[in-house]
Amino acid sequence: MDKSNGADTSATANFLKTQLRSALVEQRLAMPDRLARADLLQRVMRIWLVGRPDTVIGAYWPIKGEFDPLPALHRWKEDGELLDEPQRRRIGLPVVDRVHKTLTFHAWYPGCPMENDAYDIPKPKDTELIVPTLLFVPCLGYSAGGYRLGYGGGFYDRTLAALEPRPFTVGLGFTNGFIESFEPEAHDVPLDAILNDNGVVWPIG
């Protein structure tokens, strides 16, 4: 049985995805109103978090023009301390497990010691391992149905497959990251929700 046609199709799809990723990064970095849109998404995030029962949330350190979720999460953490029954809320940032190519989450707070990982992305240094029940993930691109386009490393896919119970997953991205013609692959698992600077993108309604 000749499998070369399938291999060619897969190689073409991967090439097109790589081109799409490059275009989306370039477009995001060139956005003239990125800071204004980031302010809007901070507000969307804070409103969306109201009423959530989570006390441990995982997030990410922004790179390549990504939206920065940490100011809104720090505000969420402080708000928990002002409740009638104060809650100890915690924020985690990812640390790469080089052996399994997955992510674990370690406690982060403003001013905590940081160091760069193997990809030159800052990570908490020697802070406590925590397990989030809610996970905010960056979206380079996203589509209808809650599907996310990342950078192709597969770290989040492998991490979510390994975490038990699976945390509630929320994608964060800018409006122009929406991909109308995106076709998910068999291994793609949809996010539970996606937020952008206009509000909740997924689920619809």
N, C-alpha and C positions, 0 to 999 in steps of 0.2 A: 504494500500500500504506500503510495507516494504521499509523504507528509510535508514535502517542501512548500506546497502552497500555503498550508497552515502556518508554517514557520515564517514565511514571507509576510503573511497578513499580520502576525504578531509583531514582527520587527517594524513594520510600517506603523502600527498602532502605537508602539513604544516611542518611535521617532516623533510622531505627531504630538504625543503627550509631552515629550521633552520640549518641543517647540512651543507648545501652549504654556507650559510652566515658565519658560524664559520670558515669553511675551507678557504674562500676568505679573511677574515680578517687576519687569521694566515699567509696565503701566502703573503699578502701585507706587513705585518709587517716584514716578513723575507726576503724581496727582497734585495739582496746585492747591487743592482744598483738603488735603489729607488730615491736617490738624483739626480743622472744623468738623470733618466727618468723624474723627476720633472722639471729639467732645460729645457728639450726638450719640455715638455708640456707648460711651461711658454711661450716659443717662439711661439708654435702653437697658443696659446690663443691670444697673442699680435697681430699676423698676422691676425687671424680670425676677431679680433675686428676692424681692419682698415676698414673704410667706413661704419660701423654700425651707424645708426642715433640716437641710444639711448643716453640719458644723465643721466638716473637713472638705475643702475644695482644692482640686488640683488645677494648675494653670500652666503657663509657659512664659519664658523670657523672650520678648519680641525681637525678631531679626528681619532683615530685608524689607523694612517698611511695614511690618505687621502691626496690627492694632495691639496696644499695650493694655492688658486687662488688669494689671496690678493696682493702679490707683482706685478703681472701683471695688476691687476685692479688699483692699486695705480699709476703705470706708465701710464695707460690709462687716469686716472684722471688728472695727470700732463700734459700729451700731449694735453688735451683739452684746457688748459690754454695758450698753445703756438700757437694756431691757429690764423690765420689772424683776425677772429672774435671769441674771446675767449668764450668758453662754460663752464658753471658751471656744471661739471659732479659730480655725487654723487654715493656713494657706500652704500648699505644697508646690514645688517646682520640680521638673523632671531631671533625673540623673540617668545617664545612659549605662545600661549593663552591656559591656562590650562582648561578653561571651554569648548571651542569648539574644542580643540586639533588641532588647526591650527597654522600657523605662520604669524606674521606680520614682517615688515622689518623696522629697525631703522638705521638712518645714522651712518656710521662708518668712521673713519679716523685714521691714525697712531697716537697713543698716546691718543685717546679718552678714557674717563672713561669706565671701564668694570666691570661687576660682573657676577658671575656664576648663571645659571638658575637652574631649578629643576633637570636637568640631569647633572649638573656640567660642562656645556659647557659655555664658556665665551660669553656674549652678551653685546651690548652697554648699558650704564646706562644713562637713562634720556636724550637720544638724540631724535631728531625729527623723527616722523613716516613718511616714504616715501613709494611711490608705484612704484616698478620697472616695466619697460617695457621689460626688459631682465633679465632672471633669470638663474644663473649657479647653477646646483645641483650636489652633489657628487654621483658617481656611485660606489657602492660596486661591482656590476656586471652589464653587459649590453649585449644586443643581437641584432641580425638583426631586422630591422624594427623600431629601436629607442626605444626599451623597456629597462627599468631600473630596477635593483634589489637593493632595499634599505635595511634598517635594520628591516623593518616590522612594523614600527609604524604608517605608513599611513599619516604622517604630510604633506608631499608634495602633495599627492593625494588630501587630503581634502582642502588644501590651494589653489591649482590650480583650483579645482572645484568651489571655492567661489570667486576667483578674477575675476573682470569684468572691462575692457577687460582682457583676459588671456594673461600673458606675453609670449614672445618667450622664450622657455625653452631649455637649453643646458646642457647636461650631461658631466661631466669631470671624467675621470678614466684612469687607466694604461692599457697597452696592455693586460696583463694577466688577466684582469677582464672580457674579452669576454667569454660569455657562449654560446656555439654552440647549445646546446639542450634545451635552455630555452623556456618554453611554457607560454606565457602571460595569465593571467586570464581575466575574462570578464570586471573587473573594471580597468584594467591597461590601461593607456593612454600613447601613445608613445610620446617621447620627439621630439622637432623640429630638434635637431641636437645633435650629440655626438662627442666629441673630445678626443683623447688620445695622447700619446707621439709620435705616428707615424703620426698624422694628423687628418683629418676629417674622422670619421668612418661612420657617418650617417648625412645627406643623402648620398647615394653612387653615385659617378659620378660627 
